[in-house]
Protein backbone atom coordinates (compact mmCIF):
# COMPACT_ATOMS: atom_id res chain seq x y z
CA UNK A 1 0.00 0.00 0.00
CA UNK A 2 1.54 3.29 -1.14
CA UNK A 3 -0.84 5.63 0.73
CA UNK A 4 -2.64 6.77 -2.42
CA UNK A 5 -6.29 5.76 -2.52
CA UNK A 6 -7.35 5.15 -6.12
CA UNK A 7 -10.92 4.22 -7.04
CA UNK A 8 -11.73 0.61 -7.83
CA UNK A 9 -13.79 1.44 -10.93
CA UNK A 10 -13.80 4.55 -13.13
CA UNK A 11 -16.47 5.11 -15.80
CA UNK A 12 -15.84 7.95 -18.24
CA UNK A 13 -18.20 9.03 -21.04
CA UNK A 14 -17.63 11.85 -23.50
CA UNK A 15 -19.85 13.41 -26.14
CA UNK A 16 -18.77 16.23 -28.38
CA UNK A 17 -19.18 18.14 -31.59
CA UNK A 18 -16.92 20.22 -33.83
CA UNK A 19 -17.30 22.84 -36.54
CA UNK A 20 -14.70 24.30 -38.87
CA UNK A 21 -14.65 27.02 -41.51
CA UNK A 22 -11.73 26.97 -43.91
CA UNK A 23 -10.42 28.78 -46.95
CA UNK A 24 -7.30 27.85 -48.89
CA UNK A 25 -4.84 29.38 -46.40
CA UNK A 26 -6.74 29.58 -43.10
CA UNK A 27 -9.02 27.36 -41.02
CA UNK A 28 -10.89 28.41 -37.90
CA UNK A 29 -12.77 25.93 -35.77
CA UNK A 30 -14.36 25.15 -32.49
CA UNK A 31 -14.75 21.84 -30.64
CA UNK A 32 -16.87 21.27 -27.60
CA UNK A 33 -18.18 18.48 -25.49
CA UNK A 34 -19.23 17.22 -22.13
CA UNK A 35 -17.45 14.66 -19.99
CA UNK A 36 -19.09 12.63 -17.23
CA UNK A 37 -16.85 10.68 -14.88
CA UNK A 38 -18.07 8.29 -12.19
CA UNK A 39 -15.64 6.79 -9.69
CA UNK A 40 -16.64 3.88 -7.45
CA UNK A 41 -14.61 2.93 -4.39
CA UNK A 42 -15.08 0.95 -1.21
CA UNK A 43 -16.25 3.20 1.61
CA UNK A 44 -13.80 3.52 4.49
CA UNK A 45 -15.86 4.25 7.63
CA UNK A 46 -12.77 4.92 9.77
CA UNK A 47 -10.20 6.67 7.54
CA UNK A 48 -8.27 8.22 10.44
CA UNK A 49 -7.50 4.86 12.07
CA UNK A 50 -7.63 2.34 9.21
CA UNK A 51 -4.47 3.41 7.41
CA UNK A 52 -6.30 3.15 4.10
CA UNK A 53 -7.17 -0.52 4.60
CA UNK A 54 -10.75 -1.71 4.66
CA UNK A 55 -11.53 -4.84 6.59
CA UNK A 56 -14.54 -7.13 5.98
CA UNK A 57 -15.98 -6.58 9.48
CA UNK A 58 -15.96 -2.80 8.84
CA UNK A 59 -18.06 -3.29 5.72
CA UNK A 60 -20.45 -5.57 7.56
CA UNK A 61 -20.73 -3.01 10.37
CA UNK A 62 -21.97 -0.46 7.82
CA UNK A 63 -24.72 -2.68 6.45
CA UNK A 64 -25.37 -6.26 5.38
CA UNK A 65 -26.43 -4.78 2.02
CA UNK A 66 -23.34 -4.76 -0.28
CA UNK A 67 -24.68 -1.75 -2.21
CA UNK A 68 -24.04 0.40 0.87
CA UNK A 69 -20.35 -0.55 0.97
CA UNK A 70 -19.40 1.81 -1.84
CA UNK A 71 -18.91 5.54 -2.24
CA UNK A 72 -19.54 7.15 -5.61
CA UNK A 73 -17.93 10.34 -6.91
CA UNK A 74 -19.50 12.19 -9.85
CA UNK A 75 -17.81 14.88 -11.96
CA UNK A 76 -19.30 16.63 -15.00
CA UNK A 77 -17.02 18.85 -17.10
CA UNK A 78 -17.72 21.06 -20.11
CA UNK A 79 -14.84 21.19 -22.64
CA UNK A 80 -14.37 23.88 -25.27
CA UNK A 81 -11.51 24.39 -27.71
CA UNK A 82 -11.08 27.16 -30.27
CA UNK A 83 -8.32 26.91 -32.88
CA UNK A 84 -6.87 28.63 -35.92
CA UNK A 85 -4.58 27.12 -38.56
CA UNK A 86 -2.69 29.04 -41.24
CA UNK A 87 -1.05 27.26 -44.15
CA UNK A 88 -1.95 25.41 -47.31
CA UNK A 89 -5.19 23.54 -46.64
CA UNK A 90 -6.51 21.62 -49.65
CA UNK A 91 -8.86 18.80 -48.67
CA UNK A 92 -6.69 15.88 -47.56
CA UNK A 93 -3.41 17.80 -47.87
CA UNK A 94 -2.46 20.17 -45.07
CA UNK A 95 0.82 22.05 -44.78
CA UNK A 96 0.47 24.01 -41.55
CA UNK A 97 2.69 27.07 -41.02
CA UNK A 98 0.98 28.36 -37.87
CA UNK A 99 -1.41 26.77 -35.44
CA UNK A 100 -2.83 28.11 -32.19
CA UNK A 101 -5.54 26.73 -29.93
CA UNK A 102 -7.24 27.81 -26.73
CA UNK A 103 -8.71 25.18 -24.42
CA UNK A 104 -11.30 25.77 -21.71
CA UNK A 105 -12.49 23.21 -19.16
CA UNK A 106 -15.39 24.22 -16.94
CA UNK A 107 -16.45 21.95 -14.09
CA UNK A 108 -20.25 21.97 -14.02
CA UNK A 109 -20.67 19.56 -11.12
CA UNK A 110 -18.26 18.03 -8.71
CA UNK A 111 -16.43 16.29 -7.72
CA UNK A 112 -19.59 15.41 -5.80
CA UNK A 113 -19.13 12.49 -3.40
CA UNK A 114 -22.01 10.25 -2.35
CA UNK A 115 -21.26 8.11 0.71
CA UNK A 116 -23.45 5.64 2.56
CA UNK A 117 -25.18 6.82 5.71
CA UNK A 118 -23.98 5.08 8.84
CA UNK A 119 -26.01 4.72 11.98
CA UNK A 120 -23.53 5.00 14.83
CA UNK A 121 -24.20 2.82 17.84
CA UNK A 122 -23.65 4.63 21.11
CA UNK A 123 -20.79 3.19 23.13
CA UNK A 124 -21.18 2.83 26.88
Order of alpha helices (4+ residues) and beta strands (2+ residues): beta-beta-alpha-alpha-beta-beta
